Amino acid sequence: MQIKVAASDAAAAASVFDDPDADEVLHRTDPIIDEQVDAQAATFWLEIDRSHRPTAVGTALRLRYAGTPVLLSQPLDIAETVSDAWLHELIGGPGPDEHISGPYPRALFAIGGTRVVQQLLDIVTDPTAFPGFRDRAAQGCLFALRNIPEERLCRQVLDAAVQELRSALRASPTRTRAPRPVSSLLWALQDALDQVASWSFPDFQPVPRLPQELLTELLTSPCRDLHWPVLQILAVMPTPLSEQTAAAVADVGVHHAGIKGPDAVVVASDAVDALGRCPDTAAVQQALEVLSRSASLEVRLGAMAHLVHRGGYPVAKNLWERLLQDRSSANRRYASELIATHGRAEDVPAAITALGQAWKSKHNPQPMYDASGLVVAPPWGSELLTFLWGHREQSAAAVEIQRLRRRWPATRPDLTAWVAEHLPDLRPPAP
């Protein structure tokens, strides 16, 4: 594969590749800086070998986590011209078996390009082929798009999925599940778009733009098993969603909010994410209000965050006044965050009420991790202390600060430790 970084980052990139933990890098060239082509960039050529050959993305992400931005990352060994016989054998043969018995063949991780995608789609759309063979070909598109996630190839796969679904619905209008090749094609698309969107490297690989009218058609079809992958695709689309698409997303979100079970919660949560990219229509507003009262914490907090983002201070105030009366500690904590983020001087009494609830809680933050390791979240109440300290000229805030200082020995240990580091002036003076 080829990795290109800024010339000034060449030494840092080389140190990452030389890391003993970078076991997939067998050989690399020294950074090449071609004055005639691009004196501002350094190019590395890497040879990779793992049981499942990774794409260029993994190495690019390794550099990104190490703090070295990547200008270009592309695999150089993608098989774009293969014979039909070889490809048929690779995906399990044209026999009636329903599944590939894993693991996937290693060569499947190195296919891609226009011709390969068309060969796979020719199998998917062949009505005389065994259903299992058609589905395995659809699954093969996942690897082809993962290696070369170009817009034209993604559009080609989406067109095939829509055509296959239309044919299936003409034959059986009442069906509620899509043919397996259709869902496999959509999961291939979702994987490709999500992968590109998660890179955050738009300079060398923009997120493909797909026709919203086709995605809306899939979302409004009676095949509910398509809701999840389509919503995930819409959540990372690079363009704002249309009103027609927004209405479809709103209907799907409200529908799944009324269904019990973990699957419905996942779909409703993805609908919330997609609604965040929708225009501010009455249908979207109504759906967010319904979802903001969901039994699922993830769904309701996500919906409330979008409502506040759209409505600003008045919506935030109405929400925290309601949530402070709620029995759910998660809702009350979110009310604290709303006050600290959107509150004004006249909201000091609400902050004092919320802080009283935080004092009584047995807050035990869950450990979280990111690329740098363990992340310790600020304790509940710290945001309210910051808010009160920022409004300490207000008489109500000043009185509450003095009350806190008098009862300081009884304060939760996690809060006293946080104040000592972030708001040392809030502590009572030493005797």
TARAKA-V727223 format. One record per helix or strand. SS is the DSSP state (H for helix, E for strand). FROM is the first residue (numbers start at 1). TO is the last residue. If there is no record, write none. Layout:
BEGIN
ss/from/to
SS/FROM/TO
SS/FROM/TO
END
This chain:
BEGIN
ss/from/to
E/2/6
H/7/17
E/25/28
E/32/32
E/41/48
H/56/65
E/70/74
E/79/79
H/84/90
H/106/110
E/111/111
H/114/124
H/131/147
H/151/171
H/180/199
H/212/219
H/224/235
E/241/241
H/243/257
H/262/275
E/278/278
H/282/291
H/297/311
H/313/323
H/329/342
H/345/360
E/368/370
E/373/375
H/382/390
H/395/406
H/408/410
H/413/422
H/424/426
END
